[in-house]
Amino acid sequence: MKKKVIATLLTVAMTALVLAGCGSNKGSAPVSGDTQNVQEQAGGEESAADPAEDAADAADETSGEVTIKLFSSLPDRKNGQGLVEQMIIDEYMAANSNVTIEVEALDEEAYKTKFKAYAMDGMPDVVSIWGQPSFLDEVLDAGVLAELNEDDYAEYSFIAGSLDGFKKDDKLYGLPRNTDIMLFYYNQKMFADNGWEVPATYDDLMALCTDIQAAGFTPVAMDGGDGWPMACFLTDILVQVAGIDYADIVSNAVATGDFGAPEIQQATQILVDSANAGMFQVGYDSQDYGTTMNLFTNGQAAMYCMGSWDCSMALNEDIAPEIRENIRAFTMPVVSGGKGGANDIAAWNGGGYAVSANSQVKDEAVKFLNYMYQPDKLSKYGWENGVGLSAQDQTAYLTGSETELQKQVMDILKNATSISGTPINDCGPSAFKTAIENEIQGVSNGSTSVEDFLAAIGAACE
């Protein structure tokens, strides 16, 4: 991420604090309403495209009736980003009585599996995408996404640089939804009741985890089953070890297939030592997103490592108020001897949306996409529902009644002195992403050596 992005983000955040004083929500229980069709099939359980249905859609468009098929990575339609997405869909259909939007929503891993099938056999009209090389490069090479007119978004208040990850050859193929930051969420009341303090250094974090274990709680709830959260955790450690050299070190490793840089070795060893010391819950390497979050929101874990999109926990009334109202956050503590500082953070513009190049209703699909990104839609509703930081300027939508967690995360961004950019697992080709997310459980639990882990992910870049 370029330096101008940091400057713009800081300006936005400071303005926000003056005015207010402050993904990927991945649930597992889609809810079908009268105006939507949420399908939960895993990849491959149904044919990716039906030519007869495509022809019917085209016929409907000529008669004024239009059906848009939206493929989403947000299966929870009651909370977080899935709720925001559904609100906008419902509004659009209410304002355009001739349009029906059918939603198929899967959790992220199942989504990406089925996306590959759709890429071969026919893509839905509007799809979730990620503006990172590991996902987007091959998708753009396959030509399955429609080019967008960047000039159409001149007044949409996108943060400078946030569109860069969604371009190829200076052409725009998608729009980002969030500015994502990895966080340690913690239970403020539990900390206070036990005399625990937010750690300033990684050594402090390790000592804190020992104290938490002794008190009978899980120190950090970790979604190790999916692979990518642990890769983001490794990224955070590497940022603290390498400082502003992070991006160059990772870029060189991906380009050469050699992950033997001492900074990468040190960061990986810290991850191994942390898991071996019991930082994460028993069985973390096979537990999924929802299970992990529940450990924290049910009070069984003192901390939970996940992205800023989960700030919506502070507004989720399904979480007991004594926990919901006490959720706070901090970023990866500094590593002794490392080049990173307390305000060097891992942040990036990740998930977003695109339109299928071969959509039979492309004009209407682009119209809907542009409607979603009107500043008073995704950005405003996202802020109001506490789903983290938008890729667009949100300062106009601050109310002064934001949750303490929202204010705190905005403050973290305001104080950032550098931002890492793309997490390590998304910096290379898809084979590398698959390798690091599959191998990281083994190295963390000790079944694979650090040397073999680094060799395996390097080989995937060749």
Buried (B, 14 or more C-beta within 10 A) or exposed (E): BEEEBBEBBBBBBBBBBEBBEBBBBBBEEBBEEEBBBBBBEEBEEEEBBEEEBBEBBEEBBEEEBBBBBBBBBBBBBEBBBBBBBBBBBBBBBEEBEEBBBBBBBBBBBBBBEBBBBBBEEBBBBBBBBBBBBBBBBBBBEEEBBBBBEBEEBEEBBBBBBBBBBBBBEEEBBBBBBBBBBBBBBBBBBBBEEBEBEBBEBBEBBBEBBEBBBEEEBBBBBBBBBBBBBBBBBBBBBBBBBBBBBBBEBBBEBBEEBBBEBEBBBBBBEBBBEBBEEBBBBEEBBEBBBBBBBBBBBEBEBBBBBBBBBBBBBBBBEEBEEEBBBBBBBBBBBBBEEBBBBBBBBBBBBBBBBBBBBBBBBBEBBBBBBBBBBBBEBBBBBBBBBBBBBBBBBBBBBBEEEBBBBBBBBBBBBBBBBBBBBBBBBBBBBBBBBBBBBEBBBBBBBEEBEBEEBBBBBBEBBE
